[in-house]
């Protein structure tokens, strides 16, 4: 569905290559082990402050009553983040899973337009608990995030549909409140201190935060284009993603290894986009059309995270796009290959445990593979899961290690270029 609401990405106007903090990480190609230079220890910080143009705009906006209220709300969010402190990850995740499960028991959710979604939420929470019990913390968080997204979407529909009905002004009133809250939270997220968390925790939080505003904008588009109440689900999803981003940001997952050198992955994304465009040829473009949609939307999302300097989230979503690209190959590994893949997953996880660098973003994908190989009911992986396991090992992991190196300079194309933007619903 073409809504034409989302602002044009700033990626083309704001190409910034960031190799990391001036302090040289042991994980960098320029580490002291290779260069003999011994820098003073520093911690990789969160994103830099906005540029002067944004500061000028914000100083003008603060003269209005609405923006003054926004500023006060932002201050409250920042103080709340500062005083909330960190929480030990496994117990906190377990408590959040149980809280949502109890919420479903106390106040069940249902919607005739999405009759199966309540069951999907219950399944996601069950899978999150099983993954956590098996020691797959990041897989647990991914499943928990999906459940929180869907649950908040249904909750907002159930709670507000009767009041909204077909009144667009009523929807706009609710949307305005949500927009004020989520905009303030998005600004507060730039001040988060990630020094006590693994880079995967940061990546998952940044990705959730990055989904919130586009979902909110999409909800407004549906409310305008169809019925006002049709936008409630997406507004609820936006609030669920934002709440999950805050929850994850407060988790304490001790980082014992050295921080990896985060940078812009824009060159990597452009190379992947070129490969994707070249692969979009019949019959693959027809047979794999849903996969191409997922692939292109993930590349788009990674670009948005990258342009906002959410480099951990951008790397996470770039690797997810690499996985989608690899899944364009329909070949299923044979029995001999499957046995080798099973052994390789175990070996790669052992390497990460002994690694000197914080390779937890790679661990996100290996935990998925391990989860497919070790299901609670002892079921075997499906054909698609075997394909995904192979892609993770043979394409995602090499792309991850390549992204830790300095970006190759981009080549300037000769002549004029034109940009064609196809607007569609994000992240689907």
C-alpha positions as CSV (number, residue, x, y, z in Angstrom):
1,X,0.0,0.0,0.0
2,X,1.4,3.4,-1.0
3,X,0.9,6.1,1.6
4,X,3.6,8.5,0.7
5,X,4.0,9.6,4.3
6,X,7.5,8.7,5.3
7,X,10.1,11.5,4.8
8,X,12.8,10.8,2.3
9,X,15.8,9.1,3.8
10,X,18.7,11.3,4.5
11,X,21.2,8.6,3.7
12,X,22.2,10.1,0.4
13,X,22.7,13.6,1.9
14,X,24.4,12.4,5.1
15,X,27.1,9.9,4.2
16,X,29.3,9.6,7.2
17,X,32.0,6.9,7.7
18,X,32.7,6.3,11.4
19,X,35.5,3.8,12.2
20,X,34.9,4.1,16.0
21,X,36.2,6.1,18.9
22,X,39.7,7.6,18.7
23,X,40.7,5.0,21.3
24,X,41.9,2.0,19.3
25,X,40.1,-1.2,20.2
26,X,42.1,-4.5,20.4
27,X,39.5,-5.7,17.8
28,X,40.5,-3.0,15.3
29,X,42.9,-3.7,12.4
30,X,44.9,-0.8,14.0
31,X,45.2,-2.4,17.4
32,X,48.3,-2.0,19.6
33,X,49.0,-5.7,19.0
34,X,49.6,-4.9,15.3
35,X,50.9,-1.4,15.4
36,X,52.8,-1.2,18.7
37,X,50.8,1.9,19.7
38,X,49.3,1.8,23.2
39,X,46.4,4.2,23.5
40,X,44.9,5.3,26.8
41,X,41.7,3.2,27.5
42,X,38.5,4.8,26.4
43,X,34.9,3.5,26.0
44,X,33.0,3.5,22.8
45,X,30.3,6.0,23.3
46,X,26.8,6.4,21.8
47,X,25.9,8.6,18.9
48,X,27.2,12.1,18.6
49,X,25.1,15.2,19.2
50,X,22.9,16.6,16.3
51,X,24.4,19.0,13.9
52,X,24.1,22.8,14.1
53,X,21.2,23.0,11.7
54,X,19.2,20.7,14.0
55,X,20.2,22.6,17.1
56,X,19.0,25.9,15.4
57,X,15.7,24.3,14.6
58,X,15.3,23.0,18.1
59,X,16.1,26.4,19.6
60,X,13.3,27.9,17.6
61,X,10.8,25.2,18.4
62,X,11.4,25.7,22.2
63,X,9.6,29.0,21.9
64,X,6.3,27.2,21.4
65,X,4.1,25.8,24.3
66,X,4.1,22.3,22.7
67,X,7.8,22.2,22.4
68,X,8.3,23.4,25.9
69,X,6.1,20.5,27.1
70,X,8.2,18.2,24.9
71,X,11.4,19.5,26.5
72,X,10.0,18.9,30.0
73,X,9.0,15.4,29.0
74,X,12.4,14.7,27.5
75,X,14.0,15.9,30.8
76,X,11.8,13.5,32.8
77,X,12.8,10.6,30.5
78,X,16.5,11.4,30.8
79,X,16.3,11.5,34.6
80,X,14.3,8.3,34.6
81,X,16.9,6.6,32.5
82,X,19.7,7.9,34.7
83,X,18.2,6.8,38.0
84,X,16.7,3.5,36.7
85,X,20.1,1.9,36.5
86,X,20.9,-1.4,34.9
87,X,19.2,-4.7,35.6
88,X,20.7,-8.2,35.4
89,X,19.6,-9.5,32.0
90,X,18.4,-13.1,32.5
91,X,16.2,-12.4,35.7
92,X,14.8,-9.2,34.1
93,X,13.9,-11.0,30.9
94,X,12.3,-13.9,32.7
95,X,10.2,-11.4,34.8
96,X,9.1,-9.5,31.7
97,X,8.1,-12.7,29.9
98,X,6.0,-13.7,33.0
99,X,4.5,-10.2,33.3
100,X,3.2,-10.4,29.7
101,X,2.0,-13.9,30.1
102,X,0.1,-12.9,33.2
103,X,-1.3,-9.9,31.4
104,X,-2.8,-12.1,28.7
105,X,-4.4,-14.3,31.4
106,X,-5.8,-11.3,33.3
107,X,-7.0,-9.4,30.2
108,X,-7.1,-11.6,27.1
109,X,-6.8,-9.8,23.7
110,X,-8.7,-10.6,20.6
111,X,-9.7,-9.0,17.3
112,X,-11.9,-10.4,14.6
113,X,-9.6,-8.9,11.9
114,X,-6.6,-10.8,13.4
115,X,-8.1,-13.8,15.1
116,X,-4.8,-15.8,15.3
117,X,-2.6,-13.1,16.6
118,X,-3.3,-13.8,20.3
119,X,-2.0,-17.3,19.8
120,X,1.0,-16.0,18.0
121,X,1.8,-13.8,21.0
122,X,1.5,-16.7,23.4
123,X,3.8,-18.8,21.2
124,X,6.4,-16.0,21.0
125,X,6.4,-15.7,24.8
126,X,6.7,-19.5,25.2
127,X,9.6,-19.5,22.7
128,X,11.3,-16.6,24.5
129,X,11.1,-18.5,27.8
130,X,12.5,-21.7,26.3
131,X,15.4,-19.8,24.6
132,X,16.2,-18.1,27.9
133,X,16.2,-21.4,29.8
134,X,18.6,-22.8,27.2
135,X,21.0,-19.9,27.7
136,X,20.2,-18.2,24.4
137,X,19.7,-14.7,25.8
138,X,19.6,-12.8,22.5
139,X,17.2,-15.2,20.8
140,X,15.0,-14.8,23.8
141,X,15.0,-11.0,23.4
142,X,14.2,-11.3,19.7
143,X,11.1,-13.4,20.5
144,X,10.1,-11.2,23.4
145,X,10.3,-8.1,21.3
146,X,8.0,-9.6,18.7
147,X,5.5,-10.5,21.4
148,X,5.6,-7.0,22.9
149,X,5.1,-5.4,19.5
150,X,2.0,-7.5,18.7
151,X,0.5,-7.4,22.2
152,X,0.7,-3.6,22.4
153,X,-0.9,-3.3,19.0
154,X,-3.9,-5.4,20.1
155,X,-4.1,-3.7,23.5
156,X,-4.4,-0.3,21.9
157,X,-7.1,-1.5,19.5
158,X,-9.1,-3.1,22.2
159,X,-8.8,-0.2,24.6
160,X,-9.4,2.7,22.2
161,X,-11.5,1.4,19.2
162,X,-14.8,2.1,20.9
163,X,-13.8,5.7,21.7
164,X,-12.3,6.4,18.3
165,X,-14.9,4.7,16.0
166,X,-14.9,6.6,12.8
167,X,-13.8,9.9,14.2
168,X,-10.5,11.2,12.6
169,X,-10.2,14.1,15.1
170,X,-10.4,11.5,18.0
171,X,-7.7,9.5,16.4
172,X,-5.6,12.5,15.8
173,X,-5.9,13.4,19.5
174,X,-4.6,10.0,20.6
175,X,-1.9,10.0,17.9
176,X,-0.7,13.4,19.0
177,X,-0.2,12.2,22.6
178,X,1.7,9.1,21.4
179,X,3.8,11.2,19.0
180,X,4.8,13.6,21.8
181,X,5.8,10.7,24.0
182,X,7.7,8.8,21.4
183,X,9.5,11.8,20.0
184,X,10.8,12.7,23.4
185,X,11.9,9.1,24.0
186,X,13.7,8.9,20.7
187,X,15.7,12.0,21.7
188,X,16.4,10.6,25.1
189,X,17.7,7.4,23.5
190,X,20.6,9.3,22.0
191,X,21.9,9.9,25.5
192,X,22.0,6.3,26.5
193,X,25.3,4.9,28.0
194,X,26.1,1.6,26.4
195,X,29.4,1.1,28.3
196,X,28.0,-1.7,30.6
197,X,26.2,-3.6,27.9
198,X,27.2,-6.0,25.1
199,X,26.9,-4.5,21.6
200,X,24.1,-7.0,20.8
201,X,22.0,-5.4,23.6
202,X,22.7,-2.0,22.1
203,X,21.8,-3.3,18.6
204,X,18.5,-4.9,19.6
205,X,17.5,-1.7,21.5
206,X,18.5,0.6,18.7
207,X,16.6,-1.5,16.1
208,X,13.4,-1.5,18.3
209,X,13.8,2.3,18.8
210,X,14.2,2.8,15.1
211,X,10.9,1.0,14.3
212,X,8.8,3.1,16.6
213,X,8.4,6.4,14.7
214,X,7.9,4.8,11.3
215,X,5.2,2.6,12.7
216,X,3.5,5.6,14.3
217,X,3.6,7.5,11.0
218,X,2.3,4.5,9.2
219,X,-0.6,4.2,11.7
220,X,-1.6,7.8,10.9
221,X,-1.5,7.0,7.2
222,X,-3.9,4.0,7.6
223,X,-6.2,6.0,9.7
224,X,-6.4,8.7,7.0
225,X,-6.6,6.3,4.0
226,X,-9.0,3.8,5.4
227,X,-10.7,4.2,8.8
228,X,-9.5,6.1,11.8
229,X,-9.5,2.9,14.0
230,X,-7.4,1.1,11.4
231,X,-4.4,3.1,12.6
232,X,-4.7,2.0,16.2
233,X,-2.9,-1.3,15.8
234,X,0.2,0.4,14.3
235,X,0.2,3.1,16.9
236,X,0.2,0.4,19.6
237,X,3.0,-1.4,17.8
238,X,5.0,1.8,17.9
239,X,4.5,2.1,21.6
240,X,5.4,-1.5,22.1
241,X,8.6,-1.1,20.2
242,X,9.6,2.0,22.1
243,X,8.8,0.4,25.5
244,X,10.8,-2.7,24.5
245,X,13.8,-0.5,23.4
246,X,13.8,1.1,26.9
247,X,13.5,-2.3,28.6
248,X,16.5,-3.7,26.6
249,X,18.6,-0.6,27.2
250,X,18.4,-1.1,31.0
251,X,19.6,-4.7,30.9
252,X,23.0,-5.4,32.2
253,X,24.9,-8.0,30.2
254,X,28.5,-7.7,31.3
255,X,30.9,-7.1,28.4
256,X,34.1,-9.0,29.3
257,X,35.5,-8.7,25.8
258,X,36.8,-5.6,24.0
259,X,34.4,-3.3,22.1
260,X,34.2,-3.8,18.4
261,X,34.9,-0.8,16.1
262,X,31.5,0.3,15.0
263,X,31.3,2.3,11.7
264,X,28.8,3.2,9.0
265,X,27.8,0.2,7.0
266,X,26.4,2.3,4.1
267,X,29.0,1.1,1.6
268,X,28.1,-2.5,2.6
269,X,24.4,-1.8,2.2
270,X,25.0,-0.2,-1.2
271,X,26.9,-3.2,-2.4
272,X,24.1,-5.5,-1.1
273,X,21.5,-3.4,-2.8
274,X,23.3,-3.7,-6.2
275,X,23.4,-7.5,-5.8
276,X,19.7,-7.5,-4.9
277,X,18.8,-5.5,-7.9
278,X,20.8,-7.8,-10.2
279,X,19.1,-10.9,-8.7
280,X,15.6,-9.4,-9.3
281,X,15.1,-11.3,-12.5
282,X,12.4,-13.8,-13.5
283,X,11.7,-16.5,-12.5
284,X,13.4,-15.8,-9.1
285,X,11.7,-12.3,-8.8
286,X,8.3,-14.0,-9.2
287,X,8.9,-17.2,-7.1
288,X,10.7,-15.3,-4.3
289,X,8.7,-12.1,-4.4
290,X,7.9,-12.1,-0.6
291,X,11.6,-12.6,0.1
292,X,12.6,-9.7,-2.1
293,X,10.1,-7.5,-0.2
294,X,11.6,-8.5,3.1
295,X,15.1,-8.1,1.8
296,X,14.5,-4.6,0.4
297,X,12.6,-3.4,3.5
298,X,15.4,-4.6,5.7
299,X,18.0,-2.8,3.6
300,X,15.9,0.3,3.8
301,X,15.6,0.0,7.6
302,X,19.4,-0.6,8.0
303,X,20.0,2.6,6.0
304,X,17.7,4.6,8.3
305,X,19.5,3.3,11.4
306,X,22.9,4.0,9.7
307,X,21.9,7.6,8.8
308,X,20.9,8.3,12.4
309,X,24.3,6.9,13.6
310,X,22.7,3.9,15.4
311,X,25.6,1.9,14.1
312,X,25.1,-1.2,16.2
313,X,21.5,-1.5,15.1
314,X,22.5,-0.8,11.5
315,X,25.1,-3.6,11.6
316,X,22.5,-6.0,13.1
317,X,20.0,-5.2,10.3
318,X,22.6,-5.2,7.6
319,X,23.4,-8.8,8.6
320,X,19.7,-9.6,8.7
321,X,19.5,-8.3,5.1
322,X,22.4,-10.5,4.1
323,X,20.5,-13.5,5.6
324,X,17.4,-12.6,3.5
325,X,19.6,-12.3,0.4
326,X,21.1,-15.7,1.0
327,X,17.7,-17.2,1.4
328,X,17.0,-16.5,-2.3
329,X,18.9,-19.7,-3.0
330,X,16.2,-22.4,-2.7
331,X,18.7,-25.4,-2.4
332,X,18.3,-27.4,0.8
333,X,21.5,-28.9,2.3
334,X,21.7,-32.7,2.0
335,X,22.1,-35.0,5.0
336,X,25.9,-34.9,4.9
337,X,25.9,-31.1,4.7
338,X,23.4,-30.9,7.6
339,X,25.7,-32.9,9.9
340,X,28.6,-30.6,9.0
341,X,26.5,-27.5,9.7
342,X,25.5,-28.8,13.1
343,X,29.2,-29.3,14.0
344,X,30.1,-25.9,12.6
345,X,27.5,-24.1,14.7
346,X,28.8,-25.6,17.9
347,X,32.4,-24.7,16.9
348,X,31.5,-21.1,16.0
349,X,29.7,-20.7,19.4
350,X,32.8,-22.0,21.2
351,X,35.0,-19.5,19.3
352,X,32.7,-16.6,20.4
353,X,32.9,-17.7,24.0
354,X,36.7,-17.5,23.9
355,X,36.9,-14.4,21.7
356,X,38.8,-11.3,22.8
357,X,36.2,-9.0,21.1
358,X,32.6,-8.5,21.8
359,X,31.2,-10.5,18.9
360,X,27.7,-10.7,20.4
361,X,26.0,-9.4,17.3
362,X,27.3,-12.5,15.5
363,X,26.1,-14.5,18.5
364,X,22.5,-13.3,17.8
365,X,22.5,-15.2,14.5
366,X,24.3,-18.2,15.9
367,X,21.8,-18.5,18.7
368,X,19.0,-18.6,16.1
369,X,20.8,-21.5,14.3
370,X,21.4,-23.3,17.6
371,X,17.7,-22.8,18.5
372,X,16.6,-24.4,15.2
373,X,19.0,-27.3,15.8
374,X,17.9,-27.9,19.4
375,X,14.1,-27.4,19.6
376,X,12.4,-28.1,23.0
377,X,10.2,-30.8,21.4
378,X,13.3,-32.4,19.7
379,X,11.8,-31.7,16.3
380,X,14.2,-31.5,13.3
381,X,14.8,-28.2,11.6
382,X,12.5,-27.5,8.6
383,X,14.0,-27.1,5.1
384,X,13.9,-23.3,5.4
385,X,15.6,-23.5,8.7
386,X,18.4,-25.7,7.3
387,X,18.8,-23.2,4.5
388,X,19.0,-20.3,7.0
389,X,21.6,-22.2,9.1
390,X,23.7,-22.6,6.1
391,X,23.3,-18.9,5.1
392,X,24.3,-17.8,8.6
393,X,27.5,-19.8,8.6
394,X,28.5,-19.2,5.0
395,X,27.3,-15.6,4.4
396,X,26.2,-13.8,7.5
397,X,29.3,-14.5,9.6
398,X,31.8,-13.6,6.8
399,X,29.8,-10.3,6.3
400,X,30.0,-9.6,10.0
401,X,33.8,-10.0,10.2
402,X,34.2,-7.9,7.0
403,X,32.1,-5.1,8.5
404,X,34.6,-4.9,11.4
405,X,37.2,-3.7,8.9
406,X,37.5,-0.1,7.6
407,X,35.0,0.6,4.9
408,X,36.3,0.5,1.3
409,X,36.0,3.9,-0.4
410,X,33.0,4.2,-2.6
411,X,33.4,4.8,-6.3
412,X,31.8,7.9,-7.8
413,X,29.6,7.2,-10.7
414,X,30.0,9.3,-13.8
415,X,27.1,11.2,-15.3
416,X,23.7,12.1,-13.9
417,X,21.7,9.8,-11.7
418,X,18.0,9.7,-10.9
419,X,16.5,8.3,-7.7
420,X,13.2,6.5,-8.0
421,X,11.5,6.0,-4.6
422,X,8.9,3.3,-4.3
423,X,6.8,3.9,-1.2
424,X,5.5,0.9,0.7
425,X,4.7,-0.1,4.2
426,X,7.9,-0.4,6.2
427,X,9.4,-3.5,7.7
428,X,6.9,-6.0,6.2
